[in-house]
Every structure is written in structure tokens, then in C-alpha cells.
């Protein structure tokens, strides 16, 4: 299929249209929103729907903790979804290379929305068994994984390569809004009107995701259409053997997410150490999003940065240091005896912990911008869905492995142990990995080599 036959590419491949050079101003580059109306609609719809998604993520953790009083039980939400998410992340990437990506996104969006409706029904019926919530969240996670894979594989078909860093930064802005407003709103709603209305609000907000996807042009496969089977998935995995830079970007992110994911501990932190209960959970979670939002808003100069491998290393090192600092704050709070009830709040510790999460969220967002740009600029379109599937598995599966690690270590030790020692491990491991792989450290954005 030629470019002229694909209306999805016509928006940025019009004859005579000059390429957009990366801006070097301080603030985020809005050119992708102006250049591609389809990208703008997809971006806006996902941003609004994502607020509801983040509300549900926080609410389900609070609800499971309320039913069981166990941090490990909260981490099981991640455990039960992990293997299906890994499988369908890869399979979804393969589907994105074989079918119209717009149709695939619509189908998976319907499944994700239906699972959210089911969560709301379970809550309104006051179901007290936890296994139905585990099951429905697993279905929700699988659908969201395939949807995310497909959505990211669509972006390079809507925008020219030079605007991909700006698009990634705009995605960071929307993510910042999602994870700032969503968790904060979830904390307030759960504390005031309950999880029933929290899940129901997500059901309503998800309609915006449908609007953004439905307005897209057809995003049909380019070139030869591969079979939708195991051999196609293996072809994508074999491709990674020839792409050391993409592969290393996956590895360092797995390290960061495995040892630097304290969110599963937030309900216990809000109950036992800092006080504030659900409100504290919302504040800490929102802190991560605030950091992502700030770095995205002031991302104008990132598009001109050429040594993107070093930028990934340095941003992950900052993420590890912030995680370590969060562990130190929890240790000091534990040594002071914690709080007597959820109604009491250790304000100095909560402020310090939130600032640590702001720095961690900002550093992780910068890393994400460059990792996404590296992948989208280096992978050919015929392989992009499958490689994006691996990327989605990494960025969604890594945090869930981190949830499990943090939950298990907390159950055996103390709340401050996972972030404190995890932060140290992140800095040391990532620094050594990049030092032993100079090709990744020397990656040049003007000569994108996979």
C-alpha cells in the first residue's frame, strides 16, 4: 500500500509540506495538535477517559484493602493480571500489525468499558468476595493493554518523525492530568460517597475515549500483511535481537519499575504511618502525576536533545534517588511511631513524601518521552505494532511486578524497606548497564539506529 492510499498518513505526508523542526523553547511544543486534527482528537479523548481509569485503579486498591486489610491482597490485583497482560500485550501488538488499528482500538475499548461497568455493578451490589474484583480487573487490564499498544502504534502514522518527541511530551501532559485529577478525585469520592460512584464516574468518562478513536481515519497495515499467529509474534521478538538500543530501553525501564514502585503500599502508608487514609493515597499518587505534568509542560527543549540514551540513563537515576528518598521519609516516620489513626496526619512527612513522588514522576516521564521516541523513530511501521506490544508489556507489566515485589517485601519486613533499598538498586544497576553498552549511551536522535 502506498502512502497516498492511506488516509491516516495523508495528514503529515502531504506533498510540498515542509517538515516541522523541533522547537527549542521552554514550554511544550503544541505543533502536533495543530498539525494533525486526528492526533488532537485521540489525545483529548484519551486524556479525559484516562482520568476515570486512574480513579478506578486507586479505588480498586482502596476497596480491596478495605475488604481484607492486607497490602499483599492489594498486590494480588497485579499478580492475577500479570500473565494474561503479558500474553495479550504481545498478541495485541501482532494484531496491530495485521488489521486496521482504528477498528482494533474500538473493539478493545468496548471490552475495557464493559469491564468497568461490571466493576460498578459489583460495587453497587455490595459484593464482599474479592475474587470477582480480581477477575474483572484482569479483563480490564488485558483490554487496556491491547488498546494502549494499538493507540501508540497509531501515532507515527498521524505525525512526522520530527514531531514524535513533542507528541510524547504532550502524552506526558495528558498522563499528568489523568494521574493528578483521577487519584485525587478517587480519594475524595471513595471517602465521601463510596467506590460505587467512583466506578460509575469512570463508566461515564470512558465515552470520550470512544469519541477520540471513532473519529480516526483508517489505519490499515502497510506492505505485506502477516498472519495472526505465534510465528508473527516470534518474528517481532526476533527483531529485538537486531535492535540493541530498543532492547536496552526496555531493560532499564524494567529495572526501574521492578524496584521503584511503591504505589501498592500507599493504602497502608495512609493508615499506619502518615495518616489521612484515602486522601493520603490520592495525594501521593497525584504527586507522581504532578511531576510528569511539570516536566511535560516545560519539555520544549527536549526535542532538540540528541543523546537520548544518556538522557534515559540520567532520568532513571534521578527516579531511583527520589524513590530512595521516599523510603527514608517512611523510615523516619516509622521510627517516630507512625500515627494512631487515619484521622491524624503527619503533615511534614506527608509533604516530604509527596515531593519525593513529584520528583520521581517527573524523572520517569522524561525517561518515557525518550524511550517512546527511540522506539517510534527506530522501528519500521510493519514491525511497530509488535515492538509496541513488547513496550506496552514492559511499561504496564513492570509496575505490576513492582507491585508484587513491594507487597511481598513489605509483608516480610517493613513499609520503608522496598523504596529505600529499591532506589539504591535502580541507580547502581542502570548505571552499570549503560556503562557496559556504549552504543546505547551514544544513541543519536539525528541518526536513529535501533
C-alpha positions in Angstrom: 0.0 0.0 0.0 1.4 3.4 -0.9 1.3 6.4 1.3 -1.3 8.1 -0.9 -3.7 5.2 -0.4 -3.6 5.6 3.4 -5.7 8.5 4.7 -4.1 8.1 8.1 -0.8 9.2 6.7 -2.1 11.9 4.4 -2.2 14.4 7.3 1.6 14.6 7.6 2.8 13.4 4.2 1.1 16.0 2.0 3.2 17.0 -1.0 5.0 20.3 -0.5 4.5 20.4 3.2 7.8 21.3 4.9 8.9 19.2 7.9 8.4 20.6 11.3 11.7 21.2 13.1 11.8 20.6 16.8 11.2 23.7 18.9 13.8 24.8 21.4 11.5 27.0 23.7 10.9 26.2 27.3 7.3 25.2 27.1 5.8 22.1 25.4 5.5 22.1 21.6 1.8 22.2 20.6 2.6 21.7 16.9 1.4 18.0 16.8 -2.1 19.2 18.0 -2.2 21.8 15.2 -0.6 19.7 12.5 -2.9 16.6 13.0 -6.5 17.0 14.0 -6.8 13.2 14.3 -4.0 13.2 16.8 -5.6 16.1 18.7 -8.9 14.2 19.0 -7.2 11.0 20.0 -5.1 12.8 22.6 -8.0 14.7 24.1 -10.3 11.8 24.3 -7.7 9.6 25.9 -6.9 12.4 28.4 -10.5 12.7 29.7 -11.1 8.9 29.7 -7.8 8.3 31.5 -9.0 10.4 34.5 -11.7 7.7 35.1 -9.2 4.9 34.5 -6.9 6.3 37.2 -9.8 6.7 39.5 -10.6 3.0 39.2 -7.0 2.0 39.7 -6.9 3.9 43.0 -10.5 2.9 44.0 -9.9 -0.9 43.5 -6.8 -0.8 45.7 -8.7 1.0 48.4 -11.7 -1.3 48.1 -9.6 -4.5 48.3 -7.7 -3.1 51.3 -11.0 -2.2 53.0 -12.2 -5.7 52.5 -9.0 -7.5 53.5 -6.8 -5.1 55.5 -3.9 -6.6 53.6 -1.3 -4.9 51.4 -0.5 -8.3 49.9 -4.1 -8.7 48.9 -4.0 -5.4 47.1 -0.8 -6.5 45.2 -2.7 -9.7 44.0 -4.7 -7.4 41.7 -1.4 -7.0 39.8 -0.4 -10.7 40.2 -3.6 -12.2 38.7 -3.5 -9.7 35.7 0.2 -10.1 35.0 0.4 -13.3 32.9 -2.7 -12.5 30.8 -1.5 -9.0 30.3 1.9 -10.2 29.1 0.3 -12.7 26.7 -2.2 -10.3 25.2 0.2 -7.4 25.1 2.3 -9.4 22.6 -0.7 -10.7 20.8 -2.3 -7.3 20.6 0.9 -5.9 19.0 0.7 -8.6 16.4 -2.9 -7.7 15.7 -2.0 -4.1 15.3 0.4 -5.1 12.5 -2.2 -7.2 10.8 -5.5 -5.3 11.0 -6.9 -1.8 10.8 -5.6 -0.2 14.0 -8.7 2.0 14.3 -11.1 -1.0 14.4 -8.9 -2.9 16.8 -8.8 0.1 19.2 -12.6 0.4 19.1 -13.1 -3.3 19.9 -10.7 -3.3 22.8 -12.2 0.0 24.1 -15.6 -1.7 24.2 -14.2 -4.6 26.3 -12.4 -2.2 28.7 -15.6 -0.1 29.1 -17.7 -3.3 29.7 -15.4 -4.4 32.5 -15.6 -1.1 34.2 -19.4 -1.3 34.0 -19.1 -4.7 35.7 -17.0 -3.3 38.5 -19.6 -0.7 39.2 -22.4 -3.3 39.3 -20.3 -5.4 41.7 -19.8 -2.4 44.0 -23.5 -1.4 43.9 -24.5 -5.0 44.8 -22.1 -4.8 47.8 -20.2 -8.0 46.8 -17.7 -8.7 49.6 -15.8 -11.5 48.0 -12.6 -10.3 46.4 -12.2 -12.8 43.6 -14.8 -11.2 41.3 -12.9 -7.9 41.5 -9.6 -9.7 40.7 -11.3 -11.4 37.7 -12.9 -8.2 36.3 -9.7 -6.1 36.8 -7.7 -8.8 34.9 -10.1 -8.5 32.0 -9.9 -4.7 32.2 -6.1 -4.7 32.3 -5.8 -7.1 29.3 -8.1 -4.9 27.2 -6.3 -1.7 28.3 -3.0 -3.2 27.4 -4.1 -4.1 23.8 -5.8 -0.7 23.5 -2.6 1.1 24.7 -0.4 -0.9 22.3 -2.7 -0.1 19.4 -3.0 3.6 20.2 0.8 4.1 20.4 1.3 2.2 17.1 -1.2 4.6 15.5 0.7 7.8 16.4 3.6 7.6 14.0 1.0 7.2 11.2 -0.5 10.6 12.2 2.7 12.6 12.7 6.1 13.0 11.1 9.1 11.6 12.9 10.4 15.0 13.9 7.3 15.7 15.9 7.3 12.4 17.9 9.2 13.8 20.9 6.7 16.7 21.1 3.8 14.2 20.9 5.4 12.1 23.6 5.7 15.2 25.8 2.0 16.0 25.2 1.2 12.4 26.2 3.0 13.2 29.4 0.9 16.2 29.9 -2.3 14.2 29.5 -0.9 11.5 31.7 -0.1 14.1 34.3 -3.7 15.4 34.2 -5.0 11.8 34.4 -2.9 10.8 37.4 -3.3 14.1 39.2 -7.1 14.6 38.8 -8.0 10.9 38.8 -6.4 9.7 42.1 -7.3 12.9 43.9 -10.9 12.7 42.8 -10.9 9.0 43.6 -9.7 9.7 47.1 -12.4 12.3 47.7 -15.2 10.2 46.2 -14.3 7.0 48.0 -14.1 8.9 51.3 -17.4 10.7 50.8 -19.8 8.7 48.5 -18.0 5.3 48.2 -16.5 3.2 45.5 -19.8 2.7 43.7 -20.0 6.3 42.5 -16.2 6.2 41.8 -16.5 3.3 39.4 -19.7 4.8 37.8 -17.9 8.0 37.1 -15.3 6.1 35.2 -18.0 4.5 33.1 -19.3 7.9 32.1 -15.8 9.4 31.3 -14.9 6.5 29.1 -17.3 7.8 26.4 -14.6 10.3 25.5 -12.2 7.6 24.5 -14.8 6.2 22.1 -15.1 9.7 20.5 -11.4 10.1 20.0 -10.9 6.6 18.4 -14.1 6.7 16.3 -13.0 9.9 14.6 -9.7 8.5 13.4 -9.1 7.6 9.7 -8.5 4.0 8.7 -5.0 2.9 9.9 -4.6 -0.2 7.7 -1.4 -2.3 7.5 1.4 -1.2 5.3 3.1 -3.7 3.0 2.7 -7.4 3.4 0.0 -8.4 6.0 1.4 -11.0 8.4 -0.6 -14.0 9.7 -2.1 -13.5 13.1 -0.3 -16.4 14.7 2.5 -17.4 17.0 5.1 -17.2 14.2 4.3 -13.5 13.7 4.8 -12.8 17.5 8.1 -14.7 17.4 9.2 -12.6 14.4 8.7 -9.5 16.4 10.7 -10.9 19.4 13.5 -12.0 17.0 13.6 -8.4 15.7 14.6 -7.3 19.2 17.8 -9.3 18.8 18.8 -6.9 15.9 17.7 -3.8 17.9 20.1 -3.4 20.9 19.1 0.2 21.6 15.3 -0.6 21.7 16.1 -3.7 23.8 18.2 -1.7 26.3 15.5 0.9 26.7 13.2 -2.0 27.7 15.7 -3.4 30.2 16.4 -0.2 32.1 12.7 0.5 32.4 12.1 -3.0 33.8 14.8 -2.4 36.4 13.2 1.0 37.4 9.7 -0.3 37.7 10.6 -3.6 39.5 12.5 -1.9 42.3 10.8 1.6 42.3 7.0 1.0 42.5 5.7 1.9 46.0 2.1 2.6 45.0 0.8 -0.7 46.4 2.0 0.4 49.8 0.0 3.7 49.7 -3.1 2.4 51.5 -1.0 1.0 54.4 1.1 4.2 54.4 -2.1 6.3 54.7 -3.4 4.1 57.5 -0.3 3.2 59.6 2.4 5.8 59.0 1.3 9.1 57.6 -2.4 9.1 58.4 -5.1 10.6 56.2 -6.3 7.2 54.8 -7.8 7.5 51.3 -6.9 11.2 51.0 -3.3 10.5 51.5 -3.4 7.7 48.9 -4.8 10.2 46.4 -2.2 12.9 47.3 0.8 10.5 47.0 -0.5 9.1 43.7 -1.2 12.6 42.4 2.3 13.7 43.3 3.7 11.3 40.7 1.4 12.8 38.1 2.2 16.4 39.1 5.9 15.6 38.4 5.0 14.2 35.0 2.9 17.2 34.2 5.5 19.7 35.1 8.3 18.1 33.1 5.9 17.8 30.1 4.8 21.4 30.3 8.4 22.5 30.3 9.5 20.0 27.7 10.2 22.4 24.9 14.0 21.8 24.8 13.8 18.0 25.0 13.0 17.7 21.3 16.4 19.2 20.4 18.4 16.8 22.7 20.3 14.3 20.6 22.0 12.0 23.2 18.7 10.3 24.1 20.3 7.2 25.6 22.2 9.2 28.2 19.0 11.2 28.9 17.2 7.9 29.7 20.0 6.8 32.0 20.2 10.1 33.8 16.4 10.4 34.3 16.1 6.9 35.6 19.0 7.6 38.1 17.0 10.6 39.4 13.9 8.4 39.6 15.9 5.9 41.7 17.3 8.7 44.0 13.7 10.0 44.6 12.5 6.5 45.4 15.3 6.1 47.9 14.4 9.5 49.5 10.7 8.3 49.8 12.0 5.3 51.7 14.0 7.5 54.0 10.9 9.6 54.8 8.9 6.4 55.6 11.7 5.1 57.8 11.8 8.4 59.8 8.0 8.3 60.2 8.2 4.7 61.4 10.9 5.5 63.9 8.7 8.3 65.3 5.9 5.8 65.9 3.6 6.4 62.9 0.1 7.7 63.6 -2.6 6.5 65.9 -5.5 6.7 63.4 -6.4 7.6 59.8 -7.8 10.9 61.1 -4.4 12.1 62.3 -1.9 13.3 59.6 1.9 13.6 59.9 2.0 16.7 57.7 5.8 17.2 57.5 6.3 13.6 56.5 3.3 13.7 54.0 4.7 16.8 52.3 8.2 15.3 52.1 6.9 12.0 50.7 4.7 13.8 48.2 7.7 15.9 47.0 9.7 12.7 46.5 6.8 11.3 44.4 6.8 14.6 42.3 10.5 14.2 41.5 10.1 10.5 40.8 7.1 11.2 38.5 9.0 13.9 36.6 12.1 11.8 36.1 10.0 8.8 34.9 8.2 11.0 32.5 11.4 12.3 30.9 12.6 8.8 30.6 9.3 7.7 29.0 9.4 10.6 26.4 12.8 9.5 25.1 12.1 5.7 25.3 8.9 6.1 23.3 10.7 8.4 20.8 13.5 6.0 20.4 11.1 3.1 19.6 8.9 5.0 17.3 11.8 6.5 15.3 13.8 3.3 15.0 11.2 0.5 14.4 9.8 0.1 10.9 6.0 0.5 10.6 5.5 -3.1 9.6 7.1 -4.2 12.9 5.9 -1.3 15.1 2.8 -2.9 16.5 4.6 -6.0 17.7 7.5 -3.9 19.2 5.0 -1.5 20.7 3.3 -4.6 22.2 6.6 -5.5 23.9 6.9 -1.9 25.0 3.4 -1.9 26.4 4.1 -5.2 28.3 7.2 -3.6 29.8 5.6 -0.3 30.9 2.4 -2.0 32.2 3.9 -5.3 33.3 6.9 -3.8 35.0 4.9 -1.7 37.5 2.8 -4.8 38.3 5.9 -6.9 39.0 7.0 -3.9 41.2 3.6 -4.0 43.0 4.1 -7.7 43.7 7.7 -7.2 44.9 6.8 -4.3 47.1 3.8 -6.1 48.5 5.8 -9.2 49.3 8.8 -7.4 50.8 6.5 -5.2 52.9 4.7 -8.3 54.2 8.1 -9.8 55.3 9.8 -6.6 56.5 8.5 -3.0 56.8 6.9 -0.4 54.6 10.1 1.7 54.2 12.3 -1.3 53.0 11.2 -1.6 49.4 11.6 2.0 48.3 14.8 2.6 50.3 16.7 -0.4 49.0 14.9 -0.4 45.7 16.1 3.1 45.0 19.7 2.1 45.6 19.4 -0.9 43.3 17.9 1.2 40.5 20.8 3.7 40.5 23.5 1.1 40.6 22.1 -1.4 38.1 21.1 1.1 35.4 24.4 3.0 35.6 26.3 -0.3 35.2 24.1 -1.5 32.3 24.5 1.7 30.3 28.2 1.8 31.0 28.7 -1.7 29.5 26.6 -0.8 26.4 28.2 2.3 24.8 26.1 2.0 21.7 23.0 2.9 23.8 24.9 5.8 25.6 25.9 7.1 22.1 22.5 6.9 20.6 22.0 10.0 18.3 18.4 11.2 17.7 19.5 12.6 14.3 20.6 9.1 13.2 18.1 6.8 14.9 19.7 3.3 14.9 17.6 0.6 16.5 
